């Protein structure tokens, strides 16, 4: 992760608008345990393009990790509303095991809640 971070940081310095480099840099920061720095970098990338599912999904995980369930839900809803959920599976490979379980459990619980509410209606 440190080597990836150094390379991604260099790429960001060369082209600050390169979203892929920003995401790679944020992923490396996350892997190194620097979630706050990753969060800031993702927010910056999101400010340039607020409809990017890969960024929103990563931010959702960081919000869930902090215990901000409502914020995490809102970000996941945005990903679903955009319709580009293909980013979720590759991102799961990046997440640490405990965070992967957190995201899977949270999404599963929310899906069950939605289904239960629809059945009651």
N, C-alpha and C positions, 0 to 999 in steps of 0.2 A: 504493500500500500504506500509506503513512503516514496518509493521510486515512481510509482504511478502518479502520485501527487506532484512530485517535482516536474515530471514531464507535462502533466496537465496544466500546471501553473505556468510553465514556460509557454505552452500553446495559448493560454488565456492572455498572457502578456503580449504575444505576437498579434492576436486578434481578440480583443475584448468582447466582440459581439458573437464569437463562435460558441453557440449553445452546447454543442457536443462536448467541447473541452470543459465548459463550466460544469456540466453534469458529471463528467469523468472526475473532475477535481472534487466535486461535492461527494461523490461516491468514495473516493480515496480518503477524504476527511472523515466520513462516517466510519469507514473501516478502521481508521486510526483512533477512533473514539472521540473525535472532535465534532460532536453533533451540532453544537451551537454555530460553529464556523460553517459547517455544511448547510445549516438552515439559512444563514445570512446569504450565502452564495446562491442558494436556490431561490430565495426571495428576489434577489437581484435579477436572476435569469427570468423569473416569472414576470417581473415588471416590464420586461421587454416583449414578452409573449404570454399573456395571461391564459391562453387556451392550450397549453402544452401538457398533455396527459403524463408524460414521463416525469416532469417536474412536479406536477400536482400530486402524483402518487408517492413520490419520495417525501414531499412535505407532509402528506397524510401520515406516513409512518412516523416521522419525527414528532408530529403532534400527538399521535397515539402513545408514543414512547414517553412523552412528557406527562401523559395522563389527561391530555386535552381531548376527550372523546368527541365532544360536539364539533370542535374544529376539524378533527380528523374525519368525522362523518361528512362534514360539508365539503371537504376537499375530495373525498371519494365520490360523493354525489356529482361533483363537477366532472370528474373523470368519466363517470357513467353517462352523464348528460352529453358530454362531447362525443361519446360513442367510440372512443379509441381506447379500449381496455386491453389491447394487445400488448401494451407496455408492462402490464402487471406481472405476467409470468417471468419474463427475463429479469425484472427487478427483484423478484423473490430470490433469485440466485445470488444477488448482491447482499441481501439482508443477512445479518447474523442469525443463528438458529433461534435464539430467544425472541428476536424481533419478527422473524418469519412466523413463528407460532402466534405471537401477539396479533399480527395482521390477519392471519388465517382465522384465528378464534374470533376476533372482532367482526370480520366480514361474515363469518358463518352465523354468529349470534344475531347480527343485524338482519341477515337474510331470513332467518327463522322468525324474527320479530315481525318483519314485513309480511311474511306469509301468514302468520297467525292473525295479524290485524286484518288482512284481506279475507281470511276465512270467517272471522267474526262479523265482517260487514255483509 
